[in-house]
Amino acid sequence: MRLTSVIVLLWLIIGAVAAGQRHYYSSGPKNCSQAGTLLVTIIAGPLNYTGVNPKISCKTPQPSK
């Protein structure tokens, strides 16, 4: 159990570093697509360094008039 926790923590830290190298933290997410891309990049972890470049595209519903 402890080894698994350490591996998961390292995986997420590597993903957070990859997101930082892509400058995803510089301005903060402005819409759901940017927030989704940031989260998926962190979750992808070391896969970011093997050519994985996750992107999320989403649209939020517009308020009714």
C-alpha positions in Angstrom: 0.0 0.0 0.0 2.8 2.4 0.9 4.7 1.8 -2.3 1.6 2.4 -4.4 1.0 5.7 -2.7 4.6 6.8 -3.3 4.3 5.8 -7.0 1.0 7.7 -7.5 2.4 10.7 -5.7 5.5 10.7 -7.9 3.3 10.2 -11.0 1.2 13.3 -10.2 4.3 15.4 -9.3 5.9 14.6 -12.7 2.6 15.6 -14.4 2.5 18.9 -12.5 6.1 19.6 -13.6 5.1 18.9 -17.2 2.2 21.3 -16.9 4.5 23.9 -15.5 7.0 23.4 -18.4 4.1 24.0 -20.8 3.3 27.3 -18.9 -0.2 26.2 -18.0 0.1 27.9 -14.6 1.2 31.3 -15.9 -2.3 32.8 -16.3 -4.6 30.3 -14.8 -7.4 28.5 -16.6 -9.9 30.9 -18.2 -12.4 28.4 -19.4 -13.3 24.7 -19.0 -11.0 23.7 -21.9 -8.0 25.1 -20.3 -8.9 23.7 -16.9 -9.5 20.3 -18.4 -6.2 20.3 -20.3 -4.3 21.3 -17.1 -5.9 18.4 -15.1 -5.4 15.8 -17.9 -1.8 16.9 -18.3 -1.2 16.3 -14.5 -3.0 13.0 -14.6 -1.0 11.8 -17.6 2.2 12.2 -15.6 5.3 10.8 -17.2 3.4 10.0 -20.4 3.8 13.7 -21.2 7.5 13.0 -21.9 6.7 10.1 -24.3 4.8 12.3 -26.8 1.4 12.4 -25.2 0.0 15.9 -25.4 -3.5 15.7 -23.9 -6.0 18.4 -24.9 -9.6 18.8 -23.7 -12.3 20.6 -25.7 -15.5 21.4 -23.9 -18.3 24.0 -24.2 -20.3 25.3 -21.4 -23.9 26.0 -22.0 -24.9 29.6 -22.5 -27.4 31.2 -20.2 -30.9 31.4 -21.5 -32.4 34.8 -22.3 
